[in-house]
Amino acid sequence: MTLFNIKIIALLTMVIDHFGVFIFPDNIYFRLIGRLSFPLFAWAIANGAIYTKNINKYLLRLFTLAIISQIPYQLLFNLWGIPESGLNILFTLSLGLLGIVLIKNTGNILIKFLIAFFLSLVAVLIKCDYGAFGVLSIIIFYSFYKNRIKTGLSYAFLVIVFYVFPVFGNKIIGNVINVSYLNILELFSTLSLFIVFSYNGKIGYRLKYLFYIFYPAHLLLFYLLKLFVLR
């Protein structure tokens, strides 16, 4: 499977997930399929960090797009009555990529850990989508890029710690954090690893700007759909 194929699957599953959020909120299957999207994007960021000719320009493009995308993102969530929506997923991807930029310049494990911890904390404080889990996923995909076993085990560990454990923890110590059915559904995201591991090392079609434009464009489309069609 080429990089292009993986990115297309990531985009399609993201759109399906957002149909589940904004159009069919009572249909769990849309959200289930949507769980595949983020880890594919996280892996694509790690892949891009490895093969890009200029990682700093890559980071700048991603962060710029995150700022631009926040406008339709905020409009969409405000329209749906969710004013505390935080920052869109591209900010999370940007923080993850920044983490890669920083850790690749040091061989000290402690410093790498501190960088990952700090950026994860930042993601939580500024309320990025997927928060600390998102940042750590990207760093893991980069750190264990050539080792499928370590990649799979590390990502599964993150899912258990951030999503599964809180469910059972709440039953033991009481409802201290917000836990939803999406916590358990996140286990389904581990299936995205089979897609990632099928990567054949080829780029495929080069439609770089399609992937940059698609995210804010599809948010705007959902906004207009709600504004003029789904009143």
C-alpha positions, 0 to 999 in steps of 0.5 A, a space after each residue: 500500500 502506498 503513502 497516497 493510499 494510506 492518506 486517502 483512507 485516513 481522509 475517508 475515515 475522518 469524514 465518516 467519523 465527522 458524519 457520525 459527529 454532526 449528521 448521525 450522532 446516534 449511529 455508533 458505526 460511523 464513530 467506530 470506523 472513524 477510530 482508524 483515522 487519527 493513527 493513520 494521520 499520526 503515522 503519516 506525520 512520522 513518515 513525513 518527518 523521516 523523508 521530508 527534505 526540510 522538516 522545519 518547512 514541513 512544520 511551518 506549513 502544518 502549523 500555518 494550516 492549523 491556524 487557518 483551519 481553526 476558523 471553520 473548525 470553530 464556526 462548525 462547533 459553535 453552530 452545533 452548540 459546542 463553544 469549548 471545542 478547543 483546538 483542531 487536530 492539526 495543532 496536535 499534529 504540529 506539536 507531535 512534529 515539533 517533538 520529532 524535530 526536538 528529539 531527533 537532535 538528541 541521543 539522551 533518553 531522559 531529554 527525549 522523555 522530558 520533551 515528549 512529556 512537556 509537549 503532551 502537557 502543552 497539548 492538554 493545557 491548550 485543549 488540542 484534539 486528542 491531547 497528550 495521547 495524540 502527541 505521544 502517538 506521533 512520537 511513538 510512530 517516529 521513534 519505532 518507525 522500523 520496528 513493527 512489534 515495538 510500534 504495535 505494542 507501544 500504540 496499544 499501550 497508549 490506547 489502554 492507558 488513555 482510554 481503556 484504563 479510565 473506564 475501569 478506573 472510574 468503576 473502582 474509584 468513582 466517576 472522577 473524569 468524563 468517560 464515554 463509549 468512545 473510550 472503548 471504541 478507541 480499541 478499534 483504532 489499533 486495527 489501523 496498524 495493519 494498514 500502516 504495516 502494509 506500507 510498501 515504501 512508495 509514495 504513489 500519486 503526488 497530490 500534496 496540496 490536496 491533503 492540505 486543502 481537504 481538512 479545512 474545506 471539509 470542515 467548511 462543507 459540514 458547516 454550510 450543510 448544517 447552516 443551510 440544509 440541516 436546520 
